[in-house]
């Protein structure tokens, strides 16, 4: 089975929780591929927190993330 690439819109408490779940491989065949938040400080914090996770792309605009083709599924946590 191929991997499901997840993107998360909103990196507050809930979004960060789900990002950690994906980071820790708790979802079978799920990988974290993109994070999005329009709050620049939350986005910078996420970049530091998830720096060791390979192949994450960061966005400050959810439409750009949706159009990027990097995600198979999106979690909206706003």
N, C-alpha and C positions, 0 to 999 in steps of 0.2 A: 504494500500500500504506500502511495506517495505521501509526502508531508503536506499538511495543511498550513499555509502561511497566514498567520494572524496579524492584523493591524489593530491598534487601539487608539481611539479618539478620546482624549481626556485623560490626563495623567495626574489625577487627584488621588484620593485614598483608594477608591474602587479600581480605577485604571492601573494604578501601581500594583495593587494586589494581583490582578489578573496577569500583569506583565511578569511578576515574580513566579506565578504558577507556571507560566510558559517557560520562563528562564530555567526553572528547576525540573523541566521535562515531566510535569505531572499530568499533562494531557498527551495521551498516546498519539504519536505522529503529528503533534502540533509544534510549530516553531514560531517564535516572535520575529516578525519581519519588518514592522513599522510602528512607530509611535508618533502621535500627533497631539499638539496642544497649542493654542494661540497665546498662551501665557509664556513669555520667553524665559522667565526664571524657572518655571516648572520643566520646560524643555531642557534647559541646561542641567538641572538636577538629574533628570532622567538620563541624559548623556553620560553623566558621571556614574550614576548608579548601575547602568547597564553597559558600561564600556567593555566589559569582558565578553559580552555576548556578540558573536560574529554576525555580520550581515544585517544589522538593524539600520533602517533609514529613518531619519527624523524629519518631521514636517511641522510647519506652523499653520498650514492650511489643509483642511480635511479634503477638499475637492482635489487638490494636487495629489494627496495620498490615494484617493479612490481612482484617479486617472492613471496612476503610475503603473498599475498592473502588478504590483509587488505583493498584493494580498488576495487570498482566496476567501477570507472571512474577516469581518470587521466587528469589533466590540465597541459600542458607543457608550461611554461612561461619563456623560456630561450632566 
